[in-house]
Amino acid sequence: MARQFLRGPVPVLVVGEGAGGIVSSLSTGLRAAGEAHGFSCADFGSADLAANASAGAPNLILIGVGPAADAILADPAWDRWQRPGTAIARIAMSDAVPSVDTGADLPADDSDVLATYRLPAAQAEALPMATIVVAQLLEAECSRAVLHSELETERACEPLGACLDPGKLYSMALELLLERLGCVRGIAFFSPSPAPQGAGVAARGFDEGTRERLSRYLIEEKSLESTMGRGEVGVVPWGPLNHVLGRVGLESPGALLSVPLRGDDRETGHVWILSEGRRFDDRDLETARTIARRASAALATAERYHRAKERAFIDDVTGVYNARYLLATADNEIQRAARYGNPLSILFLDLDRFKLVNDRYGHLIGSDTLRSLSLLLSECVRQVDTLARYGGDEFTILLVDTPHDVALRIAERIRSRVEAHLFEAGREGVLQLTISIGVATCPDHGDTREPLLDVADKAMYRAKSMGRNRIASANDLGEGGIVSE
């Protein structure tokens, strides 16, 4: 019997009264028919024992024997074979159940389940041939089920294409994998774009405390971050994630299904599905590959969208973010700082007497000077921070997870770098400039965007009033942002 969808010998589980004798005669009959190699027969005293012994087998033939045959076939122990990609063919062998041979009406079967083949006990010699026929029906059902499952997986992936938020795409891919594979627990680890925001974590099937510890440990585990999006879909028996899972109390997580996700450019991430003791077969891997392919295509689309969107947020002169992007990002960073209880500091910077540069050297040299300043400022901050041109010769820097005292030190470092820098002035040679900087911190000096930017701006003007080329803290302002003497 040629088989495309039934891999290896088909498990034949004989359960019930006299199961041992039935297995012996069944094996003899299958050998006589030249089909013994296609089946693996075993007898069990209960449905639970049979189901547990067959865990991981995607397809099987179940033979219920004796007066309790129907109860055996309907036992909840077989519910685990109701997920996509699995199927059971059933044979009820008992005089206590109706069969076509007695002229009785057969009970209706669920249309989504293979019909039960019924055989009177007196016709035990027909069981080998009945098993072969049922195996053929199982093969046909598996073929139909596999094609149906593939179609359903493709349909389930359709919402991915409509999502332009990379962070959500990783979570959606995780949830799709859990649903289509019939699993409970999984983790997504990713680095979102367009602006660097640090690593992101999504976990499903864990309690809140475990999720929080997972997020913390995953971000600390640098070896995982370096492998995000790399490799192919496959089963990983052990890896750095197992170590992280052990740290949160899951000492034996077992093998993991590893699903790398990647866009065309910066987007990379990884999803891991916990096996929970099951074995991922070829169909599971194919399902995972389909979801990974569709999710990666959606990530590439999201990247293209964000690149186009980014261009609307880039300052034409300096190449850094513009005020529009700054305002949107400030709102997001303030909300994140409030959520996690971390400080957010803002630097408001203004070149001293920059109008004289334009007046003396011309606007082309002025624009070149602003571009050079932008490069210098970029070297003074981290990738997770946000540098933007606020307007004219004013710049703003958002320093995430940065307390006020640290922000003051960063501002001083920037001030000294600018003072020491020689800006090209064309045929005029070089010119030296200084900068004044105001520093404010959320939530100390404001917990929303407008008051926070306003107080940082006023601190900058205090630095100007004190003689320029210096920094000033919002702490130096009186109530209502009034400069205190």
N, C-alpha and C positions, 0 to 999 in steps of 0.2 A: 504494500500500500504506500504509494508515493505521498510524502508529507512535506508541505512547505511551511505550515504555520505551527505544527506540533513538533517541538524540538526534543529529540531523544525519546527513549521509551516512555509511553504514556502510563502514569501511575494508575493502577486499578485497585481500588480500596474496597474490600469485601467486609461488611460490618453487620453483625447480628448473630442470630442463633445458627450454629453449625458453620460459621464462616471458614474455619480451618479446612473442613472437608471440601467445601465449594472451591477454595483456592487451589487445592490439589488437582481436582478434576478439570478446573478451568485451565490451569497451566498445561496439563496433558493435552487438552483439546487444542490449545493455541499452538503447541509444538507440532501436533499432527497436521494442522493447517498451514504450517510454515510461517507463522506470525509471532512466534514466541519472542523474537528479538524486538518487536515493536511495543511490548507491554512489560510492566513491572508490577506483579501481583503481590498483595499482602493482605492478611486478615487482621481484624481488630475487634475487640469486645465492645467498643463504644464509639460514638461519633466524635467525642472530644479527643480520644486517643488517636483516631485516624486523622483528624484535622490537624492536630499538633505535629504529628509525624510527617505531614505533607506540606507544612508551612514553607512557602517559597515556590512551590510548584504552581505555575500559572494555570494549568489545565489538568483535569483528571477525570477518570470514570469512577463513579460511586455506585456500588451495588449494595442495596439494602436487602437483608435476608431475614425471612421469618415473619411472624405476625406483626412485628413492630417495624416492618420495612418502610412504610410511608413516614413514620415518625423519625426514623433514622435519616431519610432523605431530606426531611424538612427541618432538621435540627439547626438551631442558630449558629452552631459551630462552623457552618459552611458560609456564613454571611461574608466572611473575608474574601470570598471568591466572587463577590458581586461588583468589585471595582473594575474600571476599564482595563481590557487586556487579559481578563481571566474568564474561564468558563468551566462548567461542570456538566458532564453527561450522566444521567441517572438511569439505573435499572432497578426496578422493584421486583424481587423474586420471592413470591409468597402466594399461598392459596387464599390468604386473607384479603387480598386486593383484587379488584376486578381486572380482567384482561379480555382482549378481543376474542380469545378462544372460547370464553364462556358466554359470549353474546351480551355481556353487560355493558352499560354505558360508562365510558371512561370519564373521570373527573376532568374538568377544564384546567389547562395549564396556563401559567402566566405567559403572555406572548413574548416577553423579553427573556424567557428562560427556555432552554432546550426541553422539549417534551420528554416525559418519563417513559422509558420503554418498560413494559410490564410482561413478566414471564411467570407462569405457574410453576410451583416447585416440582411438579411431576415432569416438566420438560427441561430438567437441569442439563441434559445432554446438548440442548440448543444454546446454552449460555456462551460457549466460545464464539460461535458464529454471531450471536447477538452482540457480543462485545466488539467484534470486528466491525459490524455494521454501525454500532453506536460510535465507534472511533471515527468512522467516515463522516458521520453527522457532526461529531465534535470538530473535525477538521474544517468542515464547511462553515460551522458556526464561528470558529476561530478566525477564518478568513473574513467573514462578514464583520465580526467584532473588531478585528484589527483595522479594517478599512473605515469602519464607522468611528473608531477611536481616533484615527488620524484626522478624519474630517472634523470631529468635534474639537480636537486640539487646535486645528487651524482656525476654527470659528472662535474658540475661546481666546485666541491671540489677537483678534481684531481690535479690541480696545487699546492695545499697545500702540498701534499706528496713529491713534488719535490723541495720544498724550505727548506733550512737548516739555514736560517737566522731568528732567533726568532722575531726580531723587524719587519721584513717584514711580518711574518705570522700573527701578530696581525692586521696589516693594511689590509692584504688580507682577513682575516675573517670579518673585518668590512665592506669592500666593497662587499663581497659576501652576507652578511646579508641584506645590503641595496638593492642590486640588486634583490635577490630572494623574499624579502618581499615587494618590490615596495615602499620603503621608501626613504627619501631624506637626513635626517640628523642623524648622529651617532657619537659616540666617543669611542675610544679604549684607555685604560689606562693600563700600563704594566710595569714590572720591568725586563729589558732584562738581559741575561747572555751571555757568561760565566763569564766575569769579571763584578763586580758591577759597574754600570754606572749611577745609579740614575733612577728615574722613566721616562718612555717614554709616550708620548701622540700622538695619531693620531685622527684627526677630519675631517669629511667630511660634506659638505653642509653648511659650515659657511664661512663668509668673512674672509679675512686675519687678520684683527684687532681682530675679535671675537676669532679666533683660537689661537692667541697669548695670549689673556687674559685667555682663557680656560686652556691652558697649564700651565700658571703661577698659577692660582687658584687651579687646580687639584693637582699640586705638593705640594701646601701649605696645602691642605685638607688631613691631616694625617689619618682621619677616613676612607677615601676611600682606602688608601694604605693598611690598615690593613685588608680590606675585599676582596682584589683582589683574584679572582679565587675561592672564596668560594660560597657555595649555589648551587642552581640548576637554570636552565633556567626558567624564569617566568616573569610576569608583576609586576612591582614595582610602586605603586601609588605615593609614596613619599619616599625620601631618601636624603642622603648627596649630591648626584649629583644635585638634584633639587635646592638645596641651591646654589651650584656653578653656575648653569645655570642662576639663578636669579641674581647673582652678575655680570654677563656679559650682563644683559639686557633682558634675556628671562624670564619674570616674571611668565608666565603660560605655562611651557613646557609640562604639562600633564603627564600621565603615561609613564613609560619607560619599554622597553623590556630589561631585564637584562640577559646577556649571559656570565657566568664565563668560563674562559679558563685556563687550567692547564696542565703542563707536568708531568713527573714522579718525578721530583726532585725540582729544584729551580724555574722553569718557572711558573709564575702566571700572569694572566692579566684578564681584564674585558672589555666587549663591551656593550655599552648601545645604543639602537635605540630609537629615539624620536617618539612618537606615532602620533604627528601632528593631534590629535583629533580622530584618528581611533581606533578601538578596535582590539587587536590582538586575533585571534581565535585559536582553537586547531590545525589547520593546520599550522598556523604561528609558533606556539610553536614547532610543530614537525619539521618544516623546520629549525628553530633555533637550535634544539637539534642535528639534523644531521650535521649542519655546526660546532657546538661546538665539537661534537664527532670527526669529521675529523680533525679539527684544533688542538685539544688537542693531538690527535695521532701524528700529524706532529710535534708538540712541543716536544713530548717525543723523537721522532726520532732525532730532531735537538739537543736535550740535549745529547743524546748518542754520536752523531757526535762530539759535542763540548767537551765532556769529553775525547773522544779519542784524539781530537786535542790538548786539554789542556795538556795531558800527554807528548806530544812532546814539550811543552813550560815550563815544570817544571824541575828545577835543581835537579839532582839525590841526591846530598849531603845534601842540605839545605831544600828542599821541597818548596822553593819559586820560582817565575818565573825566567826564564833564560834570557840571553841577547837577544836571538832571539825574545822572546815575548816582551821584553822591547822596542826594536827598532820598532816593528810594532805598539805597543800601543802608543809610543811617537808620531809617525806620526798622529795617530787618535786624540790624545788629543791636539796636537798643532793645528790641523785643527778645532777641536771643540772650542778651546780657541779663535781662530781668528774669527770664525763664531759668537760667542756670546759676543766677546769683554771682555772675562774674563782672568785673569792672570793664568799662569801655571808655577810652580817653580820646579826645579830639584835639588836634593841633590846627590852629588857624594861622597861616603864614602869609606875610606880605613883604615883598622886596622894598628896601628903603630907597626912596627917591628914584624909582624906576622911570618916571616920566622924563628925567634928565637924559636917560639912555636913549629913548626914542627921539628926543629933541636934538641931541648932539650927533648920534650915530645913525639915526633913521630907523624906520619900523622893521626893515629886514633884519638888521642886527638885533633889534629888540626881540623879534620872534625867535631868532637863533639862540639868544640868551635864555629865553623861556624854555626852549627845548633842552638846552644844556642843564638848566636848573632842574627840569623834570627828571632827567637821567640821574643827576646827583641825588635828588630826593628818593628816587626809587632804590638806590643803593643803600639808603639809610633805614629802610623799613623792611619788614618781613613780607613774604609772599601772601600771607593771610590778611595783611592790612590793606587798606584802600587809600590810594592817592588820587586826588582829583583836582583839576583846575576849577576854582570856584568862579573866577572871572577876572579879566585883566591880568595883574601880576599877583593875584591872591590864590593860594592853594590851601587845600584842607586834607588832613590825613586822619583816618579812623584807625585807632590802635586797639585791636580786639584783645580781651583778657589782659588789659594793661592798667595797673593802678596808677594813681596820680603821681606818686613820687618817681616811678619808673618813666612815666610819660615826660616829666620834667627833665630827666636825664637824657632821654632821646631827643627832646627839643634842643637841649644844649649841644648835643653832638651835631645836630643838623646846623645850628647857628654857627658853630666853629668851622664846620666843613665849608659852608658857603663863604664865610669870611676869608678862608684860606684859598679858595678856588680862584683861578684866573680864567675869565670868560673871554673867548675869542671875539675880537671886534674888527675883523677884516684888516684893511690897510692901516687902520688906527692902532693895530697891535692887540693889546689885551686890556681888560678892565676888571676892576674889583668891585664887588657889591657886598652889601650886608642885608640881613633879613631880621624882621621882628616876628615873634611867635607868641601867640596866646594859647594857654593850655587849660582845658576843662575836662571833667570826668563825670561819667554817669555811674551811679545816681547822685553823687555828691552835689553836683552843680545843676542838675536837671534830669528828669526821667523821660522827657519827650524830645523830639528832634529840634523844634524851633527854639525853645529856651536854651538848650544845650549849645547849639550853634551860635546863638546870640551872645551868650556869656563868654564863649571862646573868642568871638570877634571882639568883644569889649576888652578882654584881657590883652589881645593883640594891640589894640589902640592904646592901652595903658603902657605897653612896652614901647610904643612909638613916643608917647608923651614923656617917657623917662629918658629919652635920648637916642632911641633906635638901637639896632644891633644888640638886642637882648631878648630874653624870654620873660613872660609874666604869667602868673598863675591866677585862675579864677578865684582863688582864696584871697587875693589881694583886693578884690572888689567888694564894695559894701552892699547893703541890701538893695535889691532891685538892679544890681549890676552897676551901681555908681562907683566910680573910682574913689578909693579911700586913700587919703594922704597920710 
